[in-house]
Amino acid sequence: MRVRARPQGRRLAPGSLSWQWLRIHGNTSGLKPTHRAALERLHRRRIPFDRIATPELARAMCALSHDTGRQVGVLVDRTGAVEWVLVGDATKLILPDLGRLRGAVGRFRGLRLVHTHLRGEPLTRDDLVDLTRLRLDLVAAIGVGPEGEPTVVHYGHNAPPAPDGSSEPFRTYGPVPFARLDADPSTLIRSLEAEFARAARLRPVRGPEGRAILVHVSERARADEAEASLNELCELARSAGVEVADTVLQIRDRIDPRFVLGRGKLDEVVVRAMQLDVDVLVFDRDLGPAQAAAISSVTDLKVIDRTQLILDLFAQRARSRDGKLQVELAQMRYLLPRLGTRDDALSRLTGGIGGRGPGETKLEIGRRRARERIAHLTQQLAGSARRRAQQRALRARSDVPVVALVGYTNAGKSTLLNALTGADAYVADALFATLDPCTRRMRLPGGTVALVTDTVGFIRQMPRDLFAAFRATFEEAAAADLLVQVLDASDPALETHVRTTDAVLVELGLEAIPRLRVYNKIDRLEAAWIQARAQAEDAVAVSATHPETLQPLLERIERALERRRRAHLALDSQPSRAPLTPDLSGPREPGLSAPRA
């Protein structure tokens, strides 16, 4: 009895039909009934595990290829049964969707691919990519002679990766005359699996989050920022506990709408991942749901984008209740539009009371619950925002000035807070070490007491959902009398950090607050150069780890706060009328940015 199978896998070209009786896949359009019958008979063949192919199978496949002008292949399991019969065109086969790999460490998929090559050519790049990507037991290509007879055989198998990733992740053999082919796949594959398992046990301890290849794809118009952005991604990965095994930088005329970096380059990256024993691919951009699904369909590696990496980093660093709520809210907002691509099982209907008829799909239930959770988190964070507003009101009534430290992540804000106030806030040479605002008292040279608040660092391409979730955190900066913009003077991407910080402050509506620019970490570079730049920009150059450099900064802060206090007093003494913005457009303290009109 013939069973109509559900079409699987990709078609060879638009318009070509995927005809399947039993499990026949590929370009079957235009075949004669005799050819279709011959393809069906291939399913009845049995190939012992200790043989790459039997003479009967090889002759039948070569005869079919000779008559049709197309490659013919079979996927054979270890019991000798033919799982799939494949039909391609003159140069290639398209394999069906075999599902994700599930198995023990070192295990292969348990399928070997045997197919024909019309001109007796060696294994192609596509053959080797399928071998490594799908972790097939073996791939063999049988040459077709002028009379449709098998001539030579080329075959290859996966090979354990070298510790430094210098060797190819496969080994190839041939051409071997078919009549002299005596390779024993059963012995070979068992020894290879044992070797892979042994290599897995002996490999060095990797980062807690595994090994990754970082991928940056940029259009030519933004090629000048590509290297700096990739370096920053490396720092993000390191901060998140990911071991960076390799990086890939590609400049294109336009981003591939499906695979981002193109299918051919993606296959190269997947093979490289096999060489380096990599677990994760990290893309230095936001992947759309369709892009993430397309990339995941061609590799068993975990695929994440820049936003997921930053969200994971925030989830690791969040300590306070508000911080954890903000991170969870950002994660839920990120996942909501992607629920439809996460698991095919979500599309099944649920039953029970109230679920008769079409009912509500699991996918819809997941989305509804996600929206409910987002609403709940938003409500909780709104309550936290009200409590913080009350605390700020109490501080405002005490007439104590507030200074907020703002700037790019890892610019040294927490170190500067500790140096100015004697606090013991957490400090680390890592991105986003600080997620929760920290406020401490500081005594200025004239005896005045001020409050100094540390804030979350900025970063280029800040994920929109994360920015929205942490927006309430920046309320502390909005209530400040002075913003101290901290910049890492030793960072090669300093100019980008300045532009990013200025843009975020404008987006937060903080551009009207007086601002003092501070170049930090001057001990890491030539002092004369940075001092000259600071003087030219009316800024201050310090090293937070060298207290003797902080006195000029304290004096500038004190003068700025005094001028701010006098401006408020002048406003209070004016007759009551419509609210006015403090006029800070006249002579002002050097290094303070004037409010915009």
Summary of the structure (lengths in Angstrom):
residues: 597
radius of gyration: 32.1
end to end distance: 81.4
largest distance: 106.5
contacts: 1861
relative contact order: 0.06
helix: 41%
strand: 20%
